[in-house]
Amino acid sequence: MRILIVGGDAAGMSAASQIRRRQPSWAVEVFEAGQRTSYALCGTPYYLGGVVREIDQLVTLTPEQFARERGIPVHTGHLVTAVNPARKSITVKDLATGQSRDEAYDRLLLATGAEALMPTGLEPGPAGLFYLRSLDDAENIRRAMGKAKSAVVVGAGYIGLEVAENMVEAGLEVTLLGRQPAPIFEEELQALAAQALSRPGLTFRSMTDAVGLSPAPSGGLTVAVSQGEAVPAAVGVVGAGVRPRAELAAAAGLTLGVKQAISVDRFQKTSDPFIYAAGDCAESYHRLSGAQTWVALALGANRQGRVAGFNLCDEPEEFPGILGTSIMKIFGLALARTGLGLEEARRAGFPEAVKTVVKQHSKPGYYPGSTPVTVIIIADRATGRLLGGQMGGTLEGVGQRINTLAAALSTNMTVKEASGLDTAYAPPFAPVHDPVVIACEVAAKNLKG
Ligand SMILES: Cc1cc2nc3c(=O)[nH]c(=O)nc-3n(C[C@H](O)[C@H](O)[C@H](O)COP(=O)(O)OP(=O)(O)OC[C@H]3O[C@@H](n4cnc5c(N)ncnc54)[C@H](O)[C@@H]3O)c2cc1C
């Protein structure tokens, strides 16, 4: 048996490791276009800000370690240019020599990830404009930040926000362009995000799109915008969203699904019985809506890779699904969410979804370090079921708290049931009635009202 994997990061290497563990005698080989494996893209904004000092700290296992310690050969610098399902082979280009060759597989895993969306007029090319999608990108941006005094960041989603924050921390004067900050959150939390962005070193221009780009006469670049004056800066980073990297699959005739991600079943199998897909390039099953969705997050990618590994070894394993649980930091503010937002819930078949907003404190008022926490609960009036939760507050106040709601959602609790959770209490950690429990209690009353 020969299993080939395209893509050597979270999903691909989780699968490779699982296959090696389950079937030590089978051949498993990975083809990776870049030079690194198992790296933490999530840490790259913090490399820009100097929190992470060396880029290699973001690499969990190198290709050499995979070969030596796990017996998994990784062909780095090898771009897979075609999948040929009829011949059960892939076409691989060695980027060092320019030579192409075909490699035969018995089973194939596509773990090609996602790629940055490039708004019209902001295509890469001009000196000083970057996209952050690899460790090489991060190194190039940090190098460009070296002598720069100013930066423009396009997009106020989580990548744009994290990049802007870290550039400010590194001492640059940053202009952030976007519609609203943190668009995946409810408006009450977007207002908190806007407050967090109001600080020295950062100008947030809301409802402003970047529409074009030109080299600035004095060096650097100038970004033309949909309203107001153009923004000059030494460095520009675009964080305008991502899309699944699914061209190989599409060209091979595999079925694509939500947002053109590779369509997979709960076992990560594609429309071809010998080809699996996992991670950001593939769809995910949403635990609440029961529908396929597309969410590009690290835990789901790792987990899908692991599940694919089992199934590629003929051990049936079902992907449990995602809730889209995520968390982000904007200076001292943490925003977190799990499950569905209000509009998402209504679109997903819960027309009676209701939102409850509650403000509580992270600890008893008398205990030092108690801070406000805003908790938003989305619940279904028809059934009382908890559909989603969001939170805003300090890092400590929000940090692990969102996971209580994620666990409650995973077990299909009603808000009434969640309001009865036996949560931990001691003054240094939480008030006797945790903000999550209180918010669910208020939501349960709201549903009745
Ligand atoms: C700046 C940033 C911050 C992030 N922060 C967070 C966070 O805080 N929390 C979170 O949950 N998620 C975060 N993410 C998302 C997370 O990094 C991804 O969900 C995760 O990396 C997906 O893993 P993957 O293996 O599916 O794809 P990727 O990590 O994209 O890996 C795909 C690999 O496939 C290779 N490849 C692609 N096409 C080919 C080909 N044709 N031939 C050979 N090789 C190919 C690529 O070179 C790449 O190495 C962040 C992402 C970015 C960019």
The ligand as a Tripos MOL2 file, in Angstrom:
@<TRIPOS>MOLECULE
LIG
   53    58     1     0     0
SMALL
NO_CHARGES

@<TRIPOS>ATOM
      1 C1         -1.6650   34.5690   10.1500 C.3       1 LIG1
      2 C2         -2.5270   33.4110   10.5320 C.ar      1 LIG1
      3 C3         -2.9300   33.2680   11.8410 C.ar      1 LIG1
      4 C4         -3.7400   32.1960   12.1990 C.ar      1 LIG1
      5 N1         -4.1470   32.0910   13.5110 N.ar      1 LIG1
      6 C5         -4.9540   31.0740   13.8770 C.ar      1 LIG1
      7 C6         -5.3840   30.9240   15.2230 C.ar      1 LIG1
      8 O1         -5.0160   31.7280   16.0960 O.2       1 LIG1
      9 N2         -6.1940   29.8980   15.5390 N.ar      1 LIG1
     10 C7         -6.6070   28.9760   14.6040 C.ar      1 LIG1
     11 O2         -7.3350   28.0440   14.9430 O.2       1 LIG1
     12 N3         -6.1940   29.0750   13.3090 N.ar      1 LIG1
     13 C8         -5.3870   30.0950   12.9330 C.ar      1 LIG1
     14 N4         -4.9600   30.1940   11.6280 N.ar      1 LIG1
     15 C9         -5.4300   29.1810   10.6540 C.3       1 LIG1
     16 C10        -4.5620   27.9250   10.7150 C.3       1 LIG1
     17 O3         -3.2310   28.2820   10.5640 O.3       1 LIG1
     18 C11        -5.0100   26.9630    9.6130 C.3       1 LIG1
     19 O4         -6.3290   26.5750    9.8890 O.3       1 LIG1
     20 C12        -4.1190   25.7290    9.5060 C.3       1 LIG1
     21 O5         -2.7990   26.0640    9.2230 O.3       1 LIG1
     22 C13        -4.6450   24.8150    8.3930 C.3       1 LIG1
     23 O6         -3.7980   23.7230    8.2290 O.3       1 LIG1
     24 P1         -3.7640   22.9340    6.8420 P.3       1 LIG1
     25 O7         -2.7890   21.8240    7.0230 O.co2     1 LIG1
     26 O8         -5.1310   22.5960    6.4100 O.co2     1 LIG1
     27 O9         -3.2480   23.9810    5.7530 O.3       1 LIG1
     28 P2         -1.9320   24.8690    5.6670 P.3       1 LIG1
     29 O10        -1.3980   25.1940    7.0040 O.co2     1 LIG1
     30 O11        -2.2470   26.0000    4.7600 O.co2     1 LIG1
     31 O12        -0.8910   23.8900    4.9430 O.3       1 LIG1
     32 C14        -1.0630   23.5010    3.6160 C.3       1 LIG1
     33 C15         0.3020   23.1010    3.0740 C.3       1 LIG1
     34 O13         0.1170   22.5570    1.7640 O.3       1 LIG1
     35 C16         1.1770   23.0020    0.9280 C.3       1 LIG1
     36 N5          0.6720   22.9430   -0.4420 N.ar      1 LIG1
     37 C17        -0.4120   23.5620   -0.9650 C.ar      1 LIG1
     38 N6         -0.5910   23.2460   -2.2490 N.ar      1 LIG1
     39 C18         0.4190   22.3960   -2.5720 C.ar      1 LIG1
     40 C19         0.7800   21.7100   -3.7620 C.ar      1 LIG1
     41 N7          0.0720   21.8380   -4.8930 N.pl3     1 LIG1
     42 N8          1.8790   20.9270   -3.7440 N.ar      1 LIG1
     43 C20         2.6130   20.7630   -2.5940 C.ar      1 LIG1
     44 N9          2.3060   21.3970   -1.4360 N.ar      1 LIG1
     45 C21         1.2250   22.1950   -1.4310 C.ar      1 LIG1
     46 C22         1.4490   24.4140    1.3970 C.3       1 LIG1
     47 O14         2.7550   24.8370    1.0540 O.3       1 LIG1
     48 C23         1.2370   24.2750    2.9040 C.3       1 LIG1
     49 O15         2.4590   23.9880    3.5690 O.3       1 LIG1
     50 C24        -4.1350   31.2500   11.2230 C.ar      1 LIG1
     51 C25        -3.7300   31.3920    9.8980 C.ar      1 LIG1
     52 C26        -2.9200   32.4570    9.5470 C.ar      1 LIG1
     53 C27        -2.4780   32.6120    8.1210 C.3       1 LIG1
@<TRIPOS>BOND
     1     1     2 1
     2     2     3 ar
     3     2    52 ar
     4     3     4 ar
     5     4     5 ar
     6     4    50 ar
     7     5     6 ar
     8     6     7 ar
     9     6    13 1
    10     7     8 2
    11     7     9 ar
    12     9    10 ar
    13    10    11 2
    14    10    12 ar
    15    12    13 ar
    16    13    14 ar
    17    14    15 1
    18    14    50 ar
    19    15    16 1
    20    16    17 1
    21    16    18 1
    22    18    19 1
    23    18    20 1
    24    20    21 1
    25    20    22 1
    26    22    23 1
    27    23    24 1
    28    24    25 2
    29    24    26 1
    30    24    27 1
    31    27    28 1
    32    28    29 2
    33    28    30 1
    34    28    31 1
    35    31    32 1
    36    32    33 1
    37    33    34 1
    38    33    48 1
    39    34    35 1
    40    35    36 1
    41    35    46 1
    42    36    37 ar
    43    36    45 ar
    44    37    38 ar
    45    38    39 ar
    46    39    40 ar
    47    39    45 ar
    48    40    41 1
    49    40    42 ar
    50    42    43 ar
    51    43    44 ar
    52    44    45 ar
    53    46    47 1
    54    46    48 1
    55    48    49 1
    56    50    51 ar
    57    51    52 ar
    58    52    53 1
@<TRIPOS>SUBSTRUCTURE
     1 LIG1         1 GROUP 0 **** ****
